[in-house]
Amino acid sequence: MNSSGVMAAKRRRRPRGRTQIRDVARLAGVSAITVSRYINDPGKVAEDTRERIAAAIDKIGYIPNMVAKGLSSNRTNIVAAIIPTITNSIFAAEVSGLSDVLKENGHSLLISESGYSLEREAELIQTMIAQRPAGIVVTGQVHSERGAKLLRTVEAPVVETWEIGAEPIDMCVGFSNFDASYRMVTGLIEAGYRRIGLICAPITANDRAARRREGYLAAMGGAGLDIVPGWMRDAKFTFHEGARAMGELLDDHTELEAICCASDIFAIGGAMECQRRGVRIPEDIGICGFDDLELTRMFNPPLTTVHVPRYEIGEKSAAMLLARISSEKTVERKVDLGFEIVWRGSTHPPSSSR
């Protein structure tokens, strides 16, 4: 074979046993460029194409070159965090806690927003893995099958935040959303309320909302009180949505005595709707929230709510990751930071706090 023939043979030769990007492209029926674009920026690829490429990657076990490089060399000093939204200040406080601790220890923070979509979260996890992060922080303990698989196989520590009800993929830090909601509703019942409504975020892809709804149902059922489906309303995380849901409850169920809101955003929006209608708080209806945002203390009347350790969740998540990065063997897998029920003027207080 002459020299040109040898060179041609070398160009045709593939590393034995190594899956390449063109194998994924062939199986998915797209170009290698499209696969590369999906790996680096999934948002630029059409949804049906993303699904085909993801299925092909899962089927043949392809690992992007950037990941393979990360597995065989030192990782970056970047910690990747995925939060549902940047518009809700509860996550801003968590990010602040993360950033403060990481910065003090020579690490940087990379933030992405999932928009409460488990599919989008999985795409972001894959993109972040390709950057060889030192650690990954995700919100909640419910993920898509693909997202959970990525988190279980990545060679970097992972912390799930805001819920501790299930066994973590790696580590988790937060509090029991079920217990917090249960305690709040039980307190309302002790205060004399019997017909209690609920405004909650949709529970699909949101285990925190699901646990808060379950806590409400358990408290009502445990006290032998009526559980009326019409007393519950879903709302997106805006003041307007809180006002809308409150307005529907006031119009359709005049018998309600209190509304338990699974977010301070709903409670504030709902309280503003009550004031617009001339409905007195708490004389005509009691309102409580969840999160203890600063605005709840400034509202008139100040809002009863659940105080949750937003900043501390980020702070502790960073500390757990740094301990694992430093190869410490005694890192706790599950950390419960607890919560506190804060009784203010928007509800009658339970007898135990009078």
C-alpha positions as a Python dict, from the first residue, in 0.01 Angstrom:
ca = {
    (1, 'M'): (0, 0, 0),
    (2, 'N'): (140, 337, -98),
    (3, 'S'): (160, 633, 140),
    (4, 'S'): (-170, 784, 22),
    (5, 'G'): (-342, 451, 83),
    (6, 'V'): (-201, 432, 437),
    (7, 'M'): (-325, 783, 515),
    (8, 'A'): (-672, 701, 382),
    (9, 'A'): (-686, 390, 598),
    (10, 'K'): (-593, 595, 905),
    (11, 'R'): (-867, 845, 831),
    (12, 'R'): (-1120, 562, 809),
    (13, 'R'): (-1002, 395, 1128),
    (14, 'R'): (-1215, 452, 1441),
    (15, 'P'): (-1112, 398, 1802),
    (16, 'R'): (-1227, 46, 1889),
    (17, 'G'): (-1519, 27, 2133),
    (18, 'R'): (-1572, 404, 2149),
    (19, 'T'): (-1910, 549, 2062),
    (20, 'Q'): (-1887, 866, 1859),
    (21, 'I'): (-2114, 1158, 1790),
    (22, 'R'): (-2190, 1034, 1439),
    (23, 'D'): (-2332, 710, 1585),
    (24, 'V'): (-2581, 917, 1781),
    (25, 'A'): (-2661, 1123, 1472),
    (26, 'R'): (-2719, 811, 1262),
    (27, 'L'): (-2952, 655, 1518),
    (28, 'A'): (-3146, 978, 1571),
    (29, 'G'): (-3168, 1053, 1199),
    (30, 'V'): (-3001, 1393, 1224),
    (31, 'S'): (-2666, 1546, 1137),
    (32, 'A'): (-2363, 1532, 1366),
    (33, 'I'): (-2376, 1913, 1380),
    (34, 'T'): (-2731, 1894, 1522),
    (35, 'V'): (-2618, 1647, 1788),
    (36, 'S'): (-2330, 1877, 1880),
    (37, 'R'): (-2567, 2173, 1905),
    (38, 'Y'): (-2799, 1968, 2129),
    (39, 'I'): (-2511, 1881, 2363),
    (40, 'N'): (-2388, 2239, 2392),
    (41, 'D'): (-2718, 2430, 2384),
    (42, 'P'): (-3034, 2210, 2384),
    (43, 'G'): (-3261, 2512, 2366),
    (44, 'K'): (-3152, 2575, 2007),
    (45, 'V'): (-3282, 2234, 1893),
    (46, 'A'): (-3649, 2160, 1822),
    (47, 'E'): (-3829, 1962, 2093),
    (48, 'D'): (-3902, 1651, 1880),
    (49, 'T'): (-3539, 1647, 1765),
    (50, 'R'): (-3417, 1678, 2124),
    (51, 'E'): (-3628, 1378, 2220),
    (52, 'R'): (-3483, 1164, 1938),
    (53, 'I'): (-3126, 1261, 2021),
    (54, 'A'): (-3180, 1202, 2395),
    (55, 'A'): (-3324, 857, 2321),
    (56, 'A'): (-3028, 775, 2097),
    (57, 'I'): (-2777, 888, 2362),
    (58, 'D'): (-2950, 677, 2628),
    (59, 'K'): (-2967, 372, 2399),
    (60, 'I'): (-2603, 359, 2295),
    (61, 'G'): (-2448, 514, 2607),
    (62, 'Y'): (-2274, 805, 2438),
    (63, 'I'): (-2073, 1039, 2661),
    (64, 'P'): (-1988, 1380, 2508),
    (65, 'N'): (-1617, 1440, 2465),
    (66, 'M'): (-1619, 1728, 2716),
    (67, 'V'): (-1753, 1492, 2981),
    (68, 'A'): (-1500, 1225, 2896),
    (69, 'K'): (-1225, 1485, 2927),
    (70, 'G'): (-1363, 1590, 3265),
    (71, 'L'): (-1363, 1235, 3394),
    (72, 'S'): (-997, 1191, 3315),
    (73, 'S'): (-866, 1525, 3438),
    (74, 'N'): (-911, 1773, 3718),
    (75, 'R'): (-1254, 1932, 3739),
    (76, 'T'): (-1326, 2302, 3733),
    (77, 'N'): (-1390, 2511, 4044),
    (78, 'I'): (-1745, 2581, 3925),
    (79, 'V'): (-2054, 2460, 4111),
    (80, 'A'): (-2362, 2435, 3890),
    (81, 'A'): (-2707, 2508, 4036),
    (82, 'I'): (-3049, 2464, 3874),
    (83, 'I'): (-3340, 2657, 4025),
    (84, 'P'): (-3703, 2665, 3904),
    (85, 'T'): (-3716, 3043, 3852),
    (86, 'I'): (-3512, 3356, 3915),
    (87, 'T'): (-3825, 3567, 3970),
    (88, 'N'): (-3907, 3418, 4311),
    (89, 'S'): (-3700, 3574, 4589),
    (90, 'I'): (-3693, 3251, 4792),
    (91, 'F'): (-3449, 3109, 4538),
    (92, 'A'): (-3252, 3435, 4530),
    (93, 'A'): (-3184, 3388, 4902),
    (94, 'E'): (-3069, 3030, 4844),
    (95, 'V'): (-2839, 3143, 4562),
    (96, 'S'): (-2695, 3411, 4790),
    (97, 'G'): (-2611, 3150, 5054),
    (98, 'L'): (-2450, 2926, 4795),
    (99, 'S'): (-2248, 3207, 4642),
    (100, 'D'): (-2123, 3348, 4972),
    (101, 'V'): (-1980, 3017, 5092),
    (102, 'L'): (-1839, 2911, 4756),
    (103, 'K'): (-1672, 3248, 4697),
    (104, 'E'): (-1497, 3227, 5033),
    (105, 'N'): (-1356, 2890, 4927),
    (106, 'G'): (-1236, 2978, 4577),
    (107, 'H'): (-1532, 2839, 4384),
    (108, 'S'): (-1770, 3006, 4139),
    (109, 'L'): (-2143, 2951, 4092),
    (110, 'L'): (-2318, 2886, 3760),
    (111, 'I'): (-2698, 2933, 3773),
    (112, 'S'): (-2960, 2798, 3532),
    (113, 'E'): (-3339, 2819, 3538),
    (114, 'S'): (-3561, 2516, 3464),
    (115, 'G'): (-3896, 2695, 3452),
    (116, 'Y'): (-4049, 2415, 3664),
    (117, 'S'): (-3994, 2171, 3373),
    (118, 'L'): (-3833, 1836, 3453),
    (119, 'E'): (-3742, 1789, 3087),
    (120, 'R'): (-3568, 2127, 3079),
    (121, 'E'): (-3394, 2038, 3405),
    (122, 'A'): (-3256, 1719, 3246),
    (123, 'E'): (-3124, 1917, 2950),
    (124, 'L'): (-2955, 2163, 3184),
    (125, 'I'): (-2801, 1882, 3388),
    (126, 'Q'): (-2649, 1736, 3074),
    (127, 'T'): (-2519, 2075, 2961),
    (128, 'M'): (-2370, 2143, 3303),
    (129, 'I'): (-2203, 1802, 3323),
    (130, 'A'): (-2025, 1888, 3000),
    (131, 'Q'): (-1864, 2182, 3182),
    (132, 'R'): (-1700, 1942, 3434),
    (133, 'P'): (-1849, 2105, 3747),
    (134, 'A'): (-1705, 2048, 4092),
    (135, 'G'): (-2058, 1989, 4220),
    (136, 'I'): (-2425, 2017, 4122),
    (137, 'V'): (-2721, 2162, 4315),
    (138, 'V'): (-3077, 2090, 4203),
    (139, 'T'): (-3418, 2186, 4345),
    (140, 'G'): (-3645, 1917, 4486),
    (141, 'Q'): (-3618, 1538, 4488),
    (142, 'V'): (-3836, 1464, 4185),
    (143, 'H'): (-3666, 1452, 3846),
    (144, 'S'): (-3736, 1304, 3506),
    (145, 'E'): (-3603, 953, 3447),
    (146, 'R'): (-3328, 1094, 3230),
    (147, 'G'): (-3240, 1370, 3478),
    (148, 'A'): (-3218, 1125, 3768),
    (149, 'K'): (-2998, 892, 3563),
    (150, 'L'): (-2759, 1175, 3483),
    (151, 'L'): (-2740, 1280, 3847),
    (152, 'R'): (-2672, 924, 3961),
    (153, 'T'): (-2391, 868, 3713),
    (154, 'V'): (-2209, 1202, 3718),
    (155, 'E'): (-1875, 1186, 3898),
    (156, 'A'): (-1937, 1499, 4104),
    (157, 'P'): (-2125, 1546, 4434),
    (158, 'V'): (-2494, 1636, 4404),
    (159, 'V'): (-2720, 1815, 4654),
    (160, 'E'): (-3099, 1818, 4621),
    (161, 'T'): (-3260, 2113, 4803),
    (162, 'W'): (-3590, 2227, 4959),
    (163, 'E'): (-3727, 1880, 5037),
    (164, 'I'): (-3601, 1591, 5250),
    (165, 'G'): (-3889, 1344, 5229),
    (166, 'A'): (-3721, 1083, 5009),
    (167, 'E'): (-3381, 918, 5005),
    (168, 'P'): (-3145, 1149, 4818),
    (169, 'I'): (-2967, 1060, 4497),
    (170, 'D'): (-2650, 1173, 4675),
    (171, 'M'): (-2719, 1437, 4944),
    (172, 'C'): (-3016, 1660, 5030),
    (173, 'V'): (-3080, 1963, 5252),
    (174, 'G'): (-3401, 2144, 5338),
    (175, 'F'): (-3708, 2069, 5548),
    (176, 'S'): (-4030, 1869, 5539),
    (177, 'N'): (-4284, 2060, 5330),
    (178, 'F'): (-4549, 1812, 5443),
    (179, 'D'): (-4482, 1876, 5812),
    (180, 'A'): (-4472, 2254, 5766),
    (181, 'S'): (-4807, 2260, 5588),
    (182, 'Y'): (-4960, 2012, 5834),
    (183, 'R'): (-4847, 2221, 6132),
    (184, 'M'): (-4983, 2542, 5979),
    (185, 'V'): (-5326, 2396, 5905),
    (186, 'T'): (-5339, 2225, 6245),
    (187, 'G'): (-5266, 2564, 6404),
    (188, 'L'): (-5552, 2724, 6209),
    (189, 'I'): (-5785, 2451, 6330),
    (190, 'E'): (-5669, 2507, 6688),
    (191, 'A'): (-5743, 2879, 6638),
    (192, 'G'): (-6105, 2789, 6568),
    (193, 'Y'): (-6114, 2776, 6187),
    (194, 'R'): (-6304, 2482, 6038),
    (195, 'R'): (-6374, 2568, 5674),
    (196, 'I'): (-6024, 2623, 5536),
    (197, 'G'): (-5937, 2667, 5169),
    (198, 'L'): (-5603, 2617, 4992),
    (199, 'I'): (-5419, 2807, 4720),
    (200, 'C'): (-5124, 2603, 4594),
    (201, 'A'): (-4892, 2578, 4295),
    (202, 'P'): (-4961, 2298, 4044),
    (203, 'I'): (-4813, 1977, 4183),
    (204, 'T'): (-4689, 1842, 3849),
    (205, 'A'): (-4307, 1854, 3846),
    (206, 'N'): (-4309, 2026, 4188),
    (207, 'D'): (-4269, 1790, 4483),
    (208, 'R'): (-4262, 2083, 4729),
    (209, 'A'): (-4613, 2190, 4623),
    (210, 'A'): (-4730, 1828, 4629),
    (211, 'R'): (-4609, 1779, 4987),
    (212, 'R'): (-4772, 2105, 5099),
    (213, 'R'): (-5104, 1996, 4949),
    (214, 'E'): (-5070, 1657, 5117),
    (215, 'G'): (-5003, 1827, 5451),
    (216, 'Y'): (-5320, 2034, 5415),
    (217, 'L'): (-5529, 1728, 5330),
    (218, 'A'): (-5381, 1526, 5617),
    (219, 'A'): (-5449, 1800, 5874),
    (220, 'M'): (-5807, 1852, 5757),
    (221, 'G'): (-5877, 1481, 5742),
    (222, 'G'): (-5707, 1414, 6074),
    (223, 'A'): (-5933, 1668, 6242),
    (224, 'G'): (-6243, 1514, 6087),
    (225, 'L'): (-6317, 1827, 5884),
    (226, 'D'): (-6473, 1843, 5540),
    (227, 'I'): (-6234, 1827, 5245),
    (228, 'V'): (-6412, 2000, 4959),
    (229, 'P'): (-6234, 1990, 4619),
    (230, 'G'): (-6382, 2330, 4533),
    (231, 'W'): (-6201, 2482, 4831),
    (232, 'M'): (-5865, 2423, 4658),
    (233, 'R'): (-5724, 2637, 4376),
    (234, 'D'): (-5402, 2610, 4172),
    (235, 'A'): (-5207, 2924, 4088),
    (236, 'K'): (-4883, 3020, 3919),
    (237, 'F'): (-4623, 3211, 4121),
    (238, 'T'): (-4747, 3568, 4069),
    (239, 'F'): (-4938, 3816, 4287),
    (240, 'H'): (-5199, 3839, 4012),
    (241, 'E'): (-5256, 3463, 4022),
    (242, 'G'): (-5290, 3473, 4400),
    (243, 'A'): (-5552, 3747, 4367),
    (244, 'R'): (-5733, 3554, 4096),
    (245, 'A'): (-5749, 3233, 4300),
    (246, 'M'): (-5863, 3425, 4610),
    (247, 'G'): (-6134, 3601, 4409),
    (248, 'E'): (-6267, 3267, 4282),
    (249, 'L'): (-6281, 3126, 4635),
    (250, 'L'): (-6457, 3435, 4768),
    (251, 'D'): (-6711, 3423, 4484),
    (252, 'D'): (-6780, 3050, 4488),
    (253, 'H'): (-6743, 2959, 4857),
    (254, 'T'): (-6865, 3229, 5091),
    (255, 'E'): (-6863, 2973, 5372),
    (256, 'L'): (-6482, 2969, 5389),
    (257, 'E'): (-6331, 3104, 5711),
    (258, 'A'): (-5959, 3094, 5626),
    (259, 'I'): (-5734, 3044, 5324),
    (260, 'C'): (-5403, 2862, 5360),
    (261, 'C'): (-5165, 2978, 5085),
    (262, 'A'): (-4873, 2752, 4995),
    (263, 'S'): (-4664, 3060, 4906),
    (264, 'D'): (-4640, 3413, 5043),
    (265, 'I'): (-4684, 3536, 4687),
    (266, 'F'): (-5032, 3383, 4682),
    (267, 'A'): (-5107, 3515, 5030),
    (268, 'I'): (-5006, 3873, 4943),
    (269, 'G'): (-5197, 3868, 4614),
    (270, 'G'): (-5496, 3717, 4790),
    (271, 'A'): (-5487, 3970, 5073),
    (272, 'M'): (-5477, 4255, 4821),
    (273, 'E'): (-5784, 4110, 4650),
    (274, 'C'): (-5963, 4095, 4986),
    (275, 'Q'): (-5879, 4458, 5055),
    (276, 'R'): (-5999, 4557, 4709),
    (277, 'R'): (-6334, 4394, 4786),
    (278, 'G'): (-6360, 4533, 5137),
    (279, 'V'): (-6321, 4187, 5295),
    (280, 'R'): (-6165, 4237, 5638),
    (281, 'I'): (-5859, 4037, 5748),
    (282, 'P'): (-5881, 3851, 5983),
    (283, 'E'): (-6235, 3951, 6091),
    (284, 'D'): (-6404, 3816, 5776),
    (285, 'I'): (-6140, 3570, 5662),
    (286, 'G'): (-5800, 3454, 5786),
    (287, 'I'): (-5503, 3429, 5548),
    (288, 'C'): (-5168, 3259, 5596),
    (289, 'G'): (-4869, 3215, 5366),
    (290, 'F'): (-4552, 3013, 5333),
    (291, 'D'): (-4185, 3128, 5310),
    (292, 'D'): (-4180, 3441, 5534),
    (293, 'L'): (-4082, 3694, 5270),
    (294, 'E'): (-3990, 4039, 5403),
    (295, 'L'): (-4307, 4189, 5257),
    (296, 'T'): (-4526, 3969, 5481),
    (297, 'R'): (-4398, 4159, 5784),
    (298, 'M'): (-4466, 4497, 5624),
    (299, 'F'): (-4818, 4411, 5503),
    (300, 'N'): (-5121, 4544, 5690),
    (301, 'P'): (-5208, 4331, 5874),
    (302, 'P'): (-4876, 4141, 5886),
    (303, 'L'): (-4922, 3793, 5743),
    (304, 'T'): (-4909, 3468, 5936),
    (305, 'T'): (-4666, 3238, 5752),
    (306, 'V'): (-4415, 2954, 5763),
    (307, 'H'): (-4058, 3074, 5807),
    (308, 'V'): (-3819, 2858, 5605),
    (309, 'P'): (-3436, 2880, 5608),
    (310, 'R'): (-3388, 3002, 5252),
    (311, 'Y'): (-3036, 3144, 5287),
    (312, 'E'): (-2926, 2856, 5509),
    (313, 'I'): (-3032, 2601, 5245),
    (314, 'G'): (-2782, 2753, 5003),
    (315, 'E'): (-2518, 2797, 5273),
    (316, 'K'): (-2543, 2435, 5390),
    (317, 'S'): (-2557, 2299, 5034),
    (318, 'A'): (-2229, 2471, 4954),
    (319, 'A'): (-2068, 2344, 5274),
    (320, 'M'): (-2174, 1985, 5198),
    (321, 'L'): (-2038, 2004, 4844),
    (322, 'L'): (-1707, 2153, 4958),
    (323, 'A'): (-1668, 1882, 5220),
    (324, 'R'): (-1719, 1613, 4956),
    (325, 'I'): (-1489, 1788, 4709),
    (326, 'S'): (-1224, 1783, 4983),
    (327, 'S'): (-1282, 1405, 5017),
    (328, 'E'): (-1415, 1424, 5372),
    (329, 'K'): (-1585, 1094, 5457),
    (330, 'T'): (-1828, 1215, 5726),
    (331, 'V'): (-2060, 1436, 5520),
    (332, 'E'): (-2427, 1391, 5618),
    (333, 'R'): (-2648, 1267, 5335),
    (334, 'K'): (-2970, 1427, 5463),
    (335, 'V'): (-2984, 1756, 5657),
    (336, 'D'): (-3312, 1884, 5803),
    (337, 'L'): (-3290, 2260, 5869),
    (338, 'G'): (-3645, 2276, 6004),
    (339, 'F'): (-3907, 2554, 5984),
    (340, 'E'): (-4106, 2784, 6213),
    (341, 'I'): (-4473, 2882, 6215),
    (342, 'V'): (-4494, 3261, 6259),
    (343, 'W'): (-4832, 3386, 6385),
    (344, 'R'): (-4919, 3741, 6290),
    (345, 'G'): (-5226, 3960, 6249),
    (346, 'S'): (-5377, 3803, 5935),
    (347, 'T'): (-5519, 3512, 6136),
    (348, 'H'): (-5654, 3451, 6481),
    (349, 'P'): (-5378, 3284, 6685),
    (350, 'P'): (-5410, 2924, 6808),
    (351, 'S'): (-5494, 2885, 7173),
    (352, 'S'): (-5144, 2755, 7247),
    (353, 'S'): (-4988, 3088, 7147),
    (354, 'R'): (-5234, 3319, 7322),
}
